[in-house]
Every structure is written in structure tokens, then in C-alpha cells.
Amino acid sequence: MPIYFAPWNWVTAQQVPLITSHWEMPRADIGLGAIDLRSLPQCGSPGPTPQGFGLFSLSSPALIGLHLGDTLFDAVSLPLRRATGDFLNIGSDALSSQATNVLSLIMELYNRLGDPTGGARWKPIRGALRSGVALTLGRDVMRFPLSALMRDNTIAVFQADYRRNKADGVPLTTLRKWTGSTMRSLWNVMDDEHAALLLPPEFVGDGWQPPATVITESFNTADSDTLGPDLTWTEVSGNHFEIITNKAENKNVFPAVSQSARAGTALASADHYAQADVTWEDTSSAFGGTATRFAAAAETYYRGGATGWDNTDRLAKVVTAVLTELFNQAHTINAETLNVKHTSDGSTIKVTVGLAAELSGTDTSITGNLRTGIACDNDSNAARNFKWDVFEGADLAAAATAKGLIPLLKAGR
């Protein structure tokens, strides 16, 4: 499993007619896994000129960038650490002597060199007390307990997102529930003392509330160009959805576009899922699925689902309307209806399509967004529509314990 640092590759809709223009890993034909090391502005910039880099594992060697090793446990020498710093434009001495193998180098990039805002670099890896931290690269999944440093990084990202959400006018009730949910995930308790550790200092007075949010949509209403009736929806990337026979359906447009609709009710946590029964009308259909961490005022979200034309389950992200394909696996998609459950949990995103095995990967880009929705690609062929029914979005379950069960760590939180 050769592992490389390399630029992302831009693919136009003309090269792959059934999907929109997007970023994907180099040599995707032999790709196993990817870790995105771009800032949010870089993720949101369309090609063809690459900006920033990723870490990619392939099934066989290729000439794509800086070869880091062939396993996560291959030793990393001082010259290779310095070459990595130069390649990533972070300085030849940025990586410390603690980065002794490929895995520890990756974790140092995430834990010590990330930017909580995502504005200048990739964001740090995040996790929770109940589940720790997972790092996925291709076939390898490494799990770590939530260390004090990882908790501090998770808090730093939360505070950056909290300030952004305040500036965007997110209601205080929503923010309070989000604070309660994040407290619970980090300490398994919810109280004023931990809220003061979590909230940005200037907003400690905002307080917190216990989280509890489940939203559902039946689409059980008369045929209409307006989605509903149980939730208020915003068609983010154009007016391409409608209700037909008690189901949501996408309209066909030309040229091919990514389509998405956002549910108007916020959840209490950025760790949540969105699921629906999705119908592929044709075996040559493009992508159809659901969306998580949907920004309240931007075309930014993760999406999970499947494509019929190449028989794959897929996970991707859209940052300010620019698509990056992240992870995929083989799965035969017929003209059929399957349940799609897409989840964002810390720095892990995953999707389950029907009875297929879960597809998951690591990405740190999109954080702090509390909305969910539906998403698809459209190739203008009238025989390739999608339908959605029985939509649900919910915070991930995590039972709080009585105050004081988890000791308060004031020095390292």
C-alpha cells in the first residue's frame, strides 16, 4: 500500500459525463484511501490548478508526488520529515522528532499543525470520549483514546465554529443545545463548569441546554414545487426538487449539476446522521443520497450515497459549491429503493447503503454545521431521476451521566 503526498486531481464533467466537475485523488483507478490536507479556501476553489495536498494510499506504486512509505508503520527519517515539510509548504523543520513513522507523522500533522478555523491549513482531528479518535487510510483503521491534546483541539475547533455560527445568526437555543451535546461528548457530563471550559470566553454567558433533536419528513403532500410538509426546506443549488406522488424527486437539468436541499430545522449536534429511502430510477443513474453538516448559509456539506452508472457507494464533500470525491467502494446498484444512512461523527464520515458494508473515512474539513438534507448529481437524462422518502435527521445517541463521574481536568481539560 504505497502512501504519497500529492496534489488533488481536477476532473471535469466532460471527462466523466455522469457526474459534475470535482476534485478526486490522483490515480483514482488504483486508489485505496485519502486524507485531505487542504484549507477550506483550497477545498472551495475549483480547478484545474491544484491548491494544497492530500495523503493518498494506492494499491500499487505510481509517480504522483512524495513517497512517504508503504505501511503506516514504516520508519520516517529526518531527511523525509524535512522533505515532507517542504512539500507541504509548512517549513522543513515543522515536524518534530516524535514523527518517527508514517502514522505518528500523520497524527502530528493533525494534532500539532492543524488550524482550528480551517482558514490557513487543514483542521485538527477531533473525537469524543465515548468513541475516541479514528484515523482511516484505505484498508487501515487506527483507533486512539481521546487524549488531552485531542480534546483541546476539539474544543478549539468548536470555539472557532461557535464564533462563526454566532456571526451567522444561529439562534441561541440552537447554540445552547449544541454546547450541551459537545460537553456530553467530551466529558460525559453537562454542567456550568464544563460549559465555561468549552465556550469561547466572550460567550460563556450564553449558557447551555440538554440536547435532544430528531427531525423527520414524510413528503406526504400534494404534488408541488415546494418540498415539505413536515419541515421547511431550502433548495440550495437551484430549484431542482419537487413533490410527486408523496415523494421528493429531482428535476432534470442541463448541463449536469450537483443538486441539494437543506432541511430548515437545526439539530443539536454536528455529530449526527441523515437517512432516507432513496430510489434509483435507472441502473445508469448518477449519485443520490443524503447530506450532513449542511451549512446554514452556504453550499457546504458532506454527502453519502451511491452511483448507479459505476456501481459504487460514495462519500464526498462540497465546500462553497466545489465537490471533492473522498471515498468509494464497489456496490451493485439496480433500479431500486434502498435506505441510505449517512453519518458525521467527529472526524469520521460514513455511509451505509441498503445491506452493503459500511463505507467510512477520515476528513476534518467541515465542522460545526447543524443541518441535514438530501443531495444528488443530475445528468439531464429524464430516465435517471431520484426519489426520496421517509427522511430523518438526528443527533448521535450519547447518554449523559451524573455530574462528577468524569473528573474535571483543569490543566489539560
Sine and cosine of phi, psi and omega as CSV:
sin_phi,cos_phi,sin_psi,cos_psi,sin_omega,cos_omega
0.00,0.00,0.98,0.22,0.02,-1.00
-0.85,0.53,0.65,-0.76,-0.05,-1.00
-0.86,-0.51,0.77,-0.64,-0.09,-1.00
-0.73,-0.68,0.54,-0.84,0.37,-0.93
-1.00,0.03,0.72,-0.69,-0.02,-1.00
-0.32,-0.95,0.32,-0.95,0.11,-0.99
-0.94,0.33,0.43,-0.90,0.15,-0.99
-0.95,0.30,0.40,-0.91,-0.05,-1.00
-0.95,-0.32,0.75,-0.66,0.01,-1.00
-1.00,-0.02,0.78,-0.63,0.02,-1.00
-0.87,-0.49,0.80,-0.61,0.00,-1.00
-1.00,-0.01,0.33,-0.95,-0.01,-1.00
-0.88,0.47,-0.43,0.90,0.00,-1.00
-0.95,0.30,-0.49,0.87,0.02,-1.00
-0.96,0.29,-0.60,0.80,0.03,-1.00
-0.79,-0.61,1.00,-0.03,-0.23,-0.97
-0.88,0.48,-0.39,0.92,-0.13,-0.99
-1.00,-0.04,0.06,1.00,0.10,-0.99
-0.69,-0.72,0.30,-0.95,-0.03,-1.00
-0.98,0.18,0.19,-0.98,0.07,-1.00
-0.86,0.51,0.61,-0.79,-0.10,-1.00
-0.27,-0.96,0.26,-0.97,0.20,-0.98
-1.00,0.03,0.60,-0.80,0.13,-0.99
-0.54,-0.84,0.22,-0.98,-0.01,-1.00
-0.92,0.40,0.53,-0.85,0.08,-1.00
-0.91,0.42,0.54,-0.84,-0.05,-1.00
0.78,0.62,0.78,0.63,0.00,-1.00
-0.87,0.49,-0.35,0.94,0.00,-1.00
-0.92,0.39,-0.38,0.92,0.04,-1.00
-0.84,-0.54,0.31,0.95,-0.05,-1.00
-0.97,0.24,0.60,-0.80,0.07,-1.00
-0.92,-0.39,-0.60,0.80,-0.05,-1.00
-0.26,-0.97,0.26,-0.97,-0.06,-1.00
-0.53,-0.85,0.54,-0.84,0.18,-0.98
-0.77,-0.64,0.82,-0.57,-0.10,-0.99
-1.00,0.04,0.84,-0.54,0.03,-1.00
-0.90,-0.43,0.72,0.70,0.06,-1.00
-0.94,-0.35,0.44,-0.90,0.16,-0.99
-0.97,0.25,0.22,-0.98,0.05,-1.00
-0.88,0.48,-0.69,0.73,0.07,-1.00
-0.86,0.51,-0.58,0.81,0.04,-1.00
-0.94,0.35,-0.66,0.75,0.06,-1.00
-0.88,0.47,-0.56,0.83,-0.06,-1.00
-1.00,0.01,0.16,0.99,0.02,-1.00
-0.98,-0.20,0.82,-0.57,0.04,-1.00
-0.95,0.31,0.34,-0.94,0.02,-1.00
-0.97,0.23,-0.15,-0.99,0.27,0.96
-1.00,-0.02,-0.19,0.98,-0.07,-1.00
-0.97,0.23,0.87,-0.48,-0.02,-1.00
-0.91,0.41,0.58,-0.82,0.13,-0.99
-0.76,-0.64,0.83,-0.56,-0.02,-1.00
0.98,0.19,-0.04,-1.00,-0.16,-0.99
-0.67,-0.74,0.17,-0.98,0.14,-0.99
-0.71,-0.70,0.18,-0.98,0.12,-0.99
-0.94,-0.34,0.82,-0.57,-0.17,-0.99
-0.78,-0.62,0.68,-0.74,0.13,-0.99
-0.95,-0.33,0.70,-0.72,-0.05,-1.00
-0.85,-0.53,0.32,-0.95,0.03,-1.00
-0.99,0.16,-0.28,0.96,0.04,-1.00
-0.46,-0.89,0.32,-0.95,-0.06,-1.00
-0.89,0.46,0.47,-0.88,0.04,-1.00
-0.42,-0.91,0.38,-0.92,0.02,-1.00
-1.00,-0.07,1.00,0.10,-0.09,-1.00
-0.81,-0.59,-0.23,0.97,-0.06,-1.00
0.16,-0.99,-0.63,-0.77,-0.03,-1.00
-1.00,-0.04,0.89,-0.46,0.01,-1.00
-0.97,0.23,0.85,-0.52,-0.06,-1.00
-1.00,-0.09,-0.55,0.84,-0.02,-1.00
0.25,-0.97,-0.05,-1.00,-0.01,-1.00
-0.93,-0.37,-0.18,0.98,0.13,-0.99
-0.60,-0.80,0.24,-0.97,0.03,-1.00
-0.92,0.39,-0.28,0.96,-0.08,-1.00
-0.96,-0.29,0.16,0.99,0.11,-0.99
-0.91,0.41,0.63,-0.77,0.00,-1.00
-0.92,0.40,0.56,-0.83,0.07,-1.00
-0.90,-0.43,0.87,-0.50,-0.02,-1.00
-0.99,0.12,0.22,-0.98,0.07,-1.00
-0.86,0.50,-0.71,0.70,0.05,-1.00
-0.86,0.51,-0.59,0.80,0.00,-1.00
-0.95,0.32,-0.60,0.80,0.08,-1.00
-0.87,0.49,-0.70,0.71,0.00,-1.00
-0.92,0.39,-0.63,0.78,0.05,-1.00
-0.90,0.44,-0.61,0.80,0.04,-1.00
-0.89,0.46,-0.72,0.69,0.03,-1.00
-0.87,0.50,-0.66,0.75,0.04,-1.00
-0.92,0.39,-0.67,0.74,-0.05,-1.00
-0.90,0.44,-0.64,0.77,-0.03,-1.00
-1.00,0.05,0.02,1.00,0.02,-1.00
0.88,0.47,0.60,0.80,0.04,-1.00
-0.91,-0.41,0.01,1.00,0.01,-1.00
0.97,-0.23,0.64,-0.77,-0.10,-1.00
-0.92,0.40,-0.37,0.93,-0.01,-1.00
-0.97,-0.26,0.26,0.96,-0.07,-1.00
-0.93,0.38,-0.59,0.81,-0.04,-1.00
-1.00,0.03,0.68,-0.74,-0.08,-1.00
-1.00,0.03,0.09,-1.00,0.03,-1.00
-0.93,0.36,-0.16,0.99,0.06,-1.00
-0.95,0.30,-0.30,0.95,0.02,-1.00
-0.99,0.13,0.98,0.21,-0.13,-0.99
-1.00,-0.04,-0.34,0.94,0.08,-1.00
-0.65,-0.76,0.03,-1.00,-0.09,-1.00
-0.87,0.49,-0.69,0.72,-0.03,-1.00
-0.89,0.46,-0.74,0.68,-0.02,-1.00
-0.92,0.38,-0.50,0.87,0.09,-1.00
-0.91,0.42,-0.72,0.70,0.03,-1.00
-0.87,0.50,-0.71,0.70,-0.04,-1.00
-0.92,0.39,-0.53,0.85,0.07,-1.00
-0.93,0.36,-0.62,0.78,0.08,-1.00
-0.85,0.53,-0.68,0.74,-0.02,-1.00
-0.97,0.26,-0.74,0.67,-0.17,-0.98
-0.98,0.17,-0.54,0.84,-0.13,-0.99
-0.92,-0.40,-0.37,0.93,-0.14,-0.99
-0.90,-0.44,0.04,1.00,0.04,-1.00
-0.97,0.24,0.26,-0.96,0.03,-1.00
-0.91,-0.42,0.89,-0.47,-0.06,-1.00
-0.85,0.52,-0.44,0.90,0.00,-1.00
-1.00,0.09,-0.35,0.94,-0.10,-0.99
0.97,0.26,0.05,1.00,-0.07,-1.00
-0.98,0.22,-0.54,0.84,-0.07,-1.00
-0.95,-0.31,-0.53,0.85,0.00,-1.00
-0.59,-0.81,-0.06,-1.00,0.13,-0.99
-0.88,0.48,0.39,-0.92,0.06,-1.00
-0.99,0.12,0.41,-0.91,0.06,-1.00
-0.91,0.41,0.36,-0.93,0.10,-0.99
-0.96,0.29,0.57,-0.82,-0.08,-1.00
-0.78,-0.63,0.29,-0.96,0.00,-1.00
-0.35,-0.94,-0.29,-0.96,-0.04,-1.00
-0.57,-0.82,0.35,-0.94,-0.01,-1.00
-0.89,0.46,-0.65,0.76,-0.11,-0.99
-0.94,0.33,-0.56,0.83,-0.14,-0.99
-0.89,-0.46,-0.12,0.99,-0.04,-1.00
0.93,0.38,-0.55,-0.83,-0.02,-1.00
-0.79,-0.61,0.72,-0.70,0.03,-1.00
-0.89,-0.45,0.69,-0.73,0.11,-0.99
-0.87,-0.49,0.85,-0.52,-0.03,-1.00
-0.89,-0.46,0.80,-0.60,0.11,-0.99
-0.66,-0.75,0.96,-0.27,-0.04,-1.00
0.89,0.46,-0.81,-0.59,-0.04,-1.00
-0.99,0.14,-0.17,0.99,-0.07,-1.00
-1.00,-0.06,0.78,-0.63,0.10,-1.00
-0.81,-0.58,0.91,-0.41,0.00,-1.00
-0.95,-0.32,0.73,-0.68,-0.03,-1.00
-0.88,-0.47,0.65,-0.76,-0.03,-1.00
-0.75,-0.66,0.55,-0.84,0.19,-0.98
-0.93,0.38,0.39,-0.92,-0.01,-1.00
-0.96,0.28,0.97,-0.26,0.01,-1.00
-0.98,0.18,0.20,-0.98,0.05,-1.00
-0.87,0.49,-0.62,0.78,0.02,-1.00
-0.91,0.41,-0.69,0.72,0.03,-1.00
-0.90,0.44,-0.62,0.79,0.04,-1.00
-0.91,0.42,-0.69,0.73,0.03,-1.00
-0.87,0.49,-0.65,0.76,0.03,-1.00
-0.91,0.41,-0.64,0.77,0.03,-1.00
-0.89,0.45,-0.64,0.77,0.05,-1.00
-0.91,0.41,-0.67,0.74,0.00,-1.00
-0.88,0.48,-0.66,0.75,0.04,-1.00
-0.92,0.40,-0.68,0.74,0.04,-1.00
-0.84,0.54,-0.71,0.70,-0.04,-1.00
-0.91,0.42,-0.64,0.77,0.06,-1.00
-0.89,0.45,-0.68,0.73,0.02,-1.00
-0.93,0.37,-0.57,0.82,0.00,-1.00
-0.89,0.45,-0.72,0.70,0.03,-1.00
-0.87,0.48,-0.65,0.76,0.02,-1.00
-0.90,0.43,-0.70,0.72,-0.01,-1.00
-0.92,0.40,-0.60,0.80,0.08,-1.00
-0.88,0.48,-0.70,0.71,0.00,-1.00
-0.90,0.43,-0.51,0.86,0.01,-1.00
-0.99,0.12,-0.04,1.00,0.06,-1.00
0.99,0.14,0.39,0.92,0.07,-1.00
-0.88,0.47,0.74,-0.68,-0.08,-1.00
-0.86,0.52,0.54,-0.84,-0.05,-1.00
-0.88,0.47,-0.61,0.80,0.02,-1.00
-0.87,0.50,-0.67,0.74,0.04,-1.00
-0.90,0.45,-0.70,0.71,0.00,-1.00
-0.89,0.45,-0.63,0.78,0.00,-1.00
-0.90,0.44,-0.68,0.74,0.03,-1.00
-0.91,0.42,-0.63,0.78,0.04,-1.00
-0.89,0.45,-0.66,0.75,0.06,-1.00
-0.88,0.47,-0.71,0.71,0.04,-1.00
-0.87,0.49,-0.68,0.74,0.01,-1.00
-0.90,0.44,-0.67,0.74,-0.03,-1.00
-0.94,0.35,-0.63,0.78,0.12,-0.99
-0.82,0.57,-0.74,0.67,-0.04,-1.00
-0.88,0.48,-0.63,0.78,-0.04,-1.00
-0.95,0.31,-0.49,0.87,-0.06,-1.00
-1.00,0.00,-0.57,0.82,-0.07,-1.00
-0.83,-0.56,-0.18,0.98,-0.08,-1.00
0.91,0.42,0.38,0.92,0.12,-0.99
-0.65,-0.76,0.32,-0.95,0.09,-1.00
-0.70,-0.72,0.92,-0.40,0.06,-1.00
-0.36,-0.93,0.13,-0.99,-0.08,-1.00
-0.91,0.42,-0.57,0.82,-0.05,-1.00
-0.90,0.44,-0.70,0.71,0.01,-1.00
-0.96,0.29,-0.54,0.84,0.06,-1.00
-0.87,0.49,-0.60,0.80,0.03,-1.00
-0.92,0.39,-0.48,0.88,0.08,-1.00
-0.97,0.25,-0.49,0.87,-0.13,-0.99
-1.00,0.02,-0.72,0.70,-0.12,-0.99
-0.95,0.32,0.49,-0.87,0.16,-0.99
-0.83,0.56,0.63,-0.77,-0.08,-1.00
-0.78,0.62,-0.61,0.79,-0.05,-1.00
-0.96,0.28,-0.17,0.99,-0.04,-1.00
-0.86,-0.52,0.29,0.96,0.00,-1.00
-0.84,0.54,-0.54,0.84,0.00,-1.00
-0.93,0.37,-0.15,0.99,0.02,-1.00
-0.92,0.39,-0.45,0.89,0.04,-1.00
0.97,0.24,-0.21,-0.98,-0.07,-1.00
-0.50,-0.87,0.29,-0.96,0.10,-1.00
-0.66,-0.75,0.44,-0.90,0.11,-0.99
-0.89,0.46,0.69,-0.73,-0.03,-1.00
-1.00,0.05,0.59,-0.81,0.11,-0.99
-0.16,-0.99,0.99,-0.15,-0.03,-1.00
-0.64,-0.77,0.83,-0.56,0.21,-0.98
-0.73,-0.69,0.78,-0.63,0.06,-1.00
-0.87,-0.49,0.55,-0.83,-0.01,-1.00
-0.67,-0.74,0.45,-0.89,0.05,-1.00
-0.64,-0.77,0.82,-0.57,0.00,-1.00
-1.00,-0.04,-0.37,0.93,-0.14,-0.99
0.83,0.55,0.38,0.93,-0.07,-1.00
-1.00,0.00,0.99,0.14,-0.01,-1.00
-0.44,-0.90,0.12,-0.99,0.00,-1.00
-0.90,0.44,0.45,-0.89,0.04,-1.00
-0.80,0.60,0.73,-0.68,-0.12,-0.99
-0.31,-0.95,0.35,-0.94,0.14,-0.99
-1.00,0.09,-0.01,1.00,-0.03,-1.00
-0.93,-0.36,0.83,-0.56,0.03,-1.00
-0.94,0.35,0.49,-0.87,-0.01,-1.00
0.42,-0.91,-0.29,-0.96,0.24,0.97
-0.98,-0.19,-0.14,0.99,-0.18,-0.98
-0.98,0.19,-0.49,0.87,0.01,-1.00
-0.82,-0.57,0.35,-0.93,0.15,-0.99
-1.00,-0.05,0.79,-0.61,-0.09,-1.00
-0.90,-0.43,0.52,-0.85,0.14,-0.99
-0.87,-0.48,0.84,-0.54,0.05,-1.00
-1.00,0.10,0.98,-0.20,-0.26,-0.97
-0.96,0.27,-0.68,0.73,-0.11,-0.99
-0.98,-0.22,0.51,0.86,0.04,-1.00
0.86,-0.51,0.30,-0.95,-0.04,-1.00
-1.00,0.09,0.97,0.23,-0.14,-0.99
-0.89,-0.47,0.16,0.99,-0.03,-1.00
-0.85,-0.53,0.44,-0.90,0.05,-1.00
-0.42,-0.91,0.26,-0.97,0.10,-1.00
-0.99,-0.12,0.83,-0.56,0.08,-1.00
-0.72,-0.69,0.87,-0.49,0.04,-1.00
0.79,0.61,0.78,0.63,0.12,-0.99
0.90,0.44,0.48,0.88,0.12,-0.99
-0.62,-0.78,0.49,-0.87,0.14,-0.99
-0.98,0.20,0.63,-0.77,-0.01,-1.00
-0.63,-0.78,0.60,-0.80,0.04,-1.00
-1.00,0.05,0.56,-0.83,0.09,-1.00
-1.00,0.06,0.49,-0.87,0.05,-1.00
-1.00,0.04,0.73,-0.68,-0.02,-1.00
-0.71,-0.70,0.31,-0.95,0.05,-1.00
-0.71,-0.71,0.70,-0.71,0.01,1.00
-0.98,0.22,-0.01,-1.00,-0.06,-1.00
-0.86,0.51,0.68,-0.74,0.00,-1.00
-0.64,-0.77,0.39,-0.92,0.22,-0.97
-1.00,0.09,0.70,-0.71,-0.05,-1.00
-0.87,-0.49,0.58,-0.82,0.02,-1.00
-0.44,-0.90,0.47,-0.88,0.09,-1.00
-0.69,-0.72,0.69,-0.72,-0.09,-1.00
-0.94,-0.33,0.76,-0.65,0.11,-0.99
-0.94,0.33,0.67,-0.75,-0.13,-0.99
-0.98,0.18,-0.23,0.97,-0.02,-1.00
-1.00,-0.06,0.83,-0.55,0.00,-1.00
-0.98,0.22,0.54,-0.84,0.16,-0.99
-1.00,0.09,0.01,-1.00,-0.03,-1.00
-1.00,-0.06,-0.11,0.99,-0.11,-0.99
-0.57,-0.83,0.51,-0.86,0.15,-0.99
-0.99,0.16,-0.11,0.99,0.15,-0.99
-0.99,-0.14,0.98,-0.21,-0.14,-0.99
-0.39,-0.92,0.05,-1.00,0.05,-1.00
-0.75,-0.66,0.35,-0.94,0.14,-0.99
-0.73,-0.69,0.80,-0.60,0.00,-1.00
-0.70,-0.72,0.44,-0.90,0.02,-1.00
-0.32,-0.95,0.34,-0.94,0.20,-0.98
-1.00,0.09,0.90,-0.43,-0.09,-1.00
-0.94,-0.35,0.73,-0.68,0.02,-1.00
-0.95,-0.32,0.83,-0.56,0.17,-0.99
-1.00,-0.05,0.88,-0.47,-0.10,-1.00
-0.97,0.23,-0.28,0.96,-0.12,-0.99
-0.45,-0.89,0.51,-0.86,0.02,-1.00
-0.93,0.37,-0.25,0.97,0.04,-1.00
-0.99,-0.15,0.29,0.96,-0.02,-1.00
-0.90,0.44,0.42,-0.91,0.08,-1.00
-0.99,0.11,-0.52,-0.85,-0.07,-1.00
-0.99,0.14,0.66,-0.75,0.15,-0.99
-0.62,-0.79,0.64,-0.77,0.00,-1.00
0.03,-1.00,-0.45,-0.89,-0.03,-1.00
-0.82,-0.58,0.18,-0.98,-0.11,-0.99
-0.77,-0.63,0.61,-0.79,0.09,-1.00
-0.81,-0.58,0.23,-0.97,-0.01,-1.00
0.73,0.68,0.73,0.68,0.00,-1.00
-0.98,0.20,0.83,-0.56,0.03,-1.00
-0.90,0.44,0.57,-0.82,-0.04,-1.00
-0.95,0.30,-0.36,0.93,-0.09,-1.00
-0.64,-0.76,0.45,0.89,0.00,-1.00
-0.44,-0.90,0.33,-0.95,0.06,-1.00
-1.00,0.03,0.94,0.34,-0.03,-1.00
-0.71,-0.71,0.81,-0.58,-0.04,-1.00
-0.12,-0.99,0.30,-0.96,0.27,-0.96
-1.00,-0.04,0.46,-0.89,0.08,-1.00
-0.65,-0.76,0.57,-0.82,0.03,-1.00
-0.68,-0.73,0.63,-0.77,-0.01,-1.00
0.12,-0.99,-0.62,-0.78,-0.06,-1.00
-0.47,-0.88,0.38,-0.93,0.12,-0.99
-0.90,-0.45,0.66,-0.75,0.00,-1.00
-0.99,0.12,-0.56,0.83,-0.14,-0.99
-0.91,0.41,-0.49,0.87,0.05,-1.00
-0.87,-0.50,0.16,0.99,0.08,-1.00
0.80,0.60,0.88,0.47,0.02,-1.00
-0.66,-0.75,0.61,-0.79,0.30,-0.95
-0.99,0.16,0.57,-0.82,-0.11,-0.99
-0.64,-0.77,0.57,-0.82,0.21,-0.98
-0.84,-0.55,0.69,-0.72,-0.05,-1.00
-0.49,-0.87,0.16,-0.99,0.12,-0.99
-0.74,-0.67,0.49,-0.87,0.10,-1.00
-0.85,-0.53,0.86,-0.51,0.01,-1.00
-0.87,-0.49,0.91,-0.42,-0.08,-1.00
0.70,0.71,0.78,0.62,0.12,-0.99
0.97,0.25,0.11,0.99,0.03,-1.00
-0.96,-0.27,0.82,-0.57,-0.10,-1.00
-1.00,-0.02,0.71,-0.71,0.18,-0.98
-0.82,-0.57,0.87,-0.49,0.11,-0.99
-0.98,0.21,0.80,-0.61,-0.11,-0.99
-0.96,-0.27,-0.85,0.53,-0.13,-0.99
-0.65,-0.76,0.51,-0.86,0.06,-1.00
-0.45,-0.89,0.30,-0.95,0.09,-1.00
-0.50,-0.87,0.43,-0.90,-0.02,-1.00
-0.93,0.36,0.69,-0.73,0.03,-1.00
-0.26,-0.97,0.91,-0.41,-0.03,-1.00
-0.92,0.39,0.84,-0.55,-0.01,-1.00
-0.93,-0.38,0.88,-0.47,0.06,-1.00
-0.99,-0.10,-0.02,-1.00,0.17,-0.98
-0.96,0.26,1.00,-0.09,-0.20,-0.98
-0.35,-0.94,0.14,-0.99,0.08,-1.00
-0.93,-0.36,0.80,-0.60,-0.01,-1.00
-0.73,-0.68,0.54,-0.84,0.11,-0.99
-0.97,0.23,0.77,-0.64,0.06,-1.00
-0.91,-0.41,0.85,-0.52,0.07,-1.00
-0.86,-0.51,0.92,-0.39,-0.04,-1.00
-0.93,-0.37,0.75,-0.66,-0.13,-0.99
-0.78,-0.62,0.65,-0.76,0.22,-0.98
-0.89,-0.45,0.83,-0.55,-0.09,-1.00
-0.63,-0.77,0.97,-0.22,-0.09,-1.00
0.88,0.47,-0.81,-0.59,0.05,-1.00
-0.99,-0.16,0.27,0.96,0.04,-1.00
-0.94,-0.34,0.77,-0.64,0.15,-0.99
-0.89,-0.46,0.55,-0.84,-0.07,-1.00
-0.43,-0.90,0.29,-0.96,0.04,-1.00
-0.51,-0.86,0.59,-0.81,0.15,-0.99
-0.84,-0.55,0.82,-0.57,-0.01,-1.00
-0.91,-0.41,0.92,-0.39,-0.05,-1.00
0.86,0.51,-0.74,-0.67,-0.02,-1.00
-0.99,-0.14,0.15,0.99,0.00,-1.00
-0.93,0.36,0.35,-0.94,0.06,-1.00
-0.89,0.46,0.50,-0.87,0.02,-1.00
-0.91,0.42,0.69,-0.72,0.12,-0.99
-0.97,-0.24,0.76,-0.65,-0.03,-1.00
-0.58,-0.82,0.30,-0.95,0.04,-1.00
-0.25,-0.97,0.12,-0.99,-0.02,-1.00
-0.97,-0.23,0.77,-0.63,0.14,-0.99
-0.45,-0.89,0.66,-0.75,-0.09,-1.00
-0.92,-0.39,0.08,1.00,-0.20,-0.98
-0.93,0.36,-0.78,0.63,-0.19,-0.98
-0.98,-0.18,0.88,-0.48,-0.06,-1.00
-0.65,-0.76,0.36,-0.93,0.18,-0.98
0.95,0.30,0.10,0.99,0.05,-1.00
-0.99,-0.10,0.71,-0.70,-0.23,-0.97
-0.93,-0.37,0.13,0.99,-0.04,-1.00
-0.97,-0.24,0.31,-0.95,0.05,-1.00
-0.77,-0.64,0.12,-0.99,0.00,-1.00
-0.05,-1.00,-0.30,-0.95,0.03,-1.00
-0.84,-0.54,0.41,-0.91,-0.09,-1.00
-0.45,-0.90,0.43,-0.90,0.07,-1.00
-0.30,-0.96,0.21,-0.98,0.25,-0.97
-0.95,-0.31,0.47,-0.88,-0.05,-1.00
-0.76,-0.65,0.73,-0.68,-0.06,-1.00
-0.91,-0.41,0.29,0.96,0.10,-0.99
0.95,0.30,0.11,0.99,0.04,-1.00
-1.00,-0.02,0.87,-0.49,-0.11,-0.99
-0.89,0.46,-0.33,0.95,-0.01,-1.00
-1.00,0.08,0.07,1.00,-0.15,-0.99
-0.83,-0.56,0.64,0.77,0.06,-1.00
-0.96,0.29,0.21,-0.98,0.14,-0.99
-0.85,-0.53,0.41,-0.91,0.11,-0.99
-0.74,-0.67,0.55,-0.84,0.04,-1.00
-0.81,-0.58,0.63,-0.78,0.04,-1.00
-0.55,-0.83,0.40,-0.92,0.10,-0.99
0.78,0.62,0.87,0.49,0.01,-1.00
-0.98,0.17,0.61,-0.80,0.07,-1.00
-0.56,-0.83,0.67,-0.74,0.15,-0.99
-0.78,-0.63,0.64,-0.77,-0.06,-1.00
-0.39,-0.92,0.47,-0.88,0.15,-0.99
-0.92,0.39,0.50,-0.87,0.06,-1.00
-0.95,0.33,0.66,-0.75,-0.05,-1.00
-0.93,0.36,0.71,-0.70,0.08,-1.00
-0.36,-0.93,0.97,-0.24,-0.09,-1.00
-0.96,0.29,0.76,-0.65,0.06,-1.00
-0.99,0.16,0.50,-0.86,0.06,-1.00
-0.96,-0.26,0.10,-0.99,0.04,-1.00
-0.89,0.45,0.49,-0.87,0.01,-1.00
-0.83,0.56,0.72,-0.69,0.10,-0.99
0.99,-0.14,-0.10,0.99,-0.01,-1.00
-0.92,0.40,-0.65,0.76,0.07,-1.00
-0.99,-0.17,0.87,-0.49,-0.06,-1.00
-0.89,0.45,0.55,-0.84,0.04,-1.00
-0.99,0.17,0.86,-0.50,-0.03,-1.00
-0.98,-0.18,1.00,-0.04,-0.13,-0.99
-0.95,0.32,-0.58,0.81,-0.05,-1.00
-0.94,0.35,-0.78,0.63,-0.02,-1.00
-0.91,-0.41,0.21,0.98,-0.09,-1.00
0.86,0.51,0.00,0.00,0.00,0.00
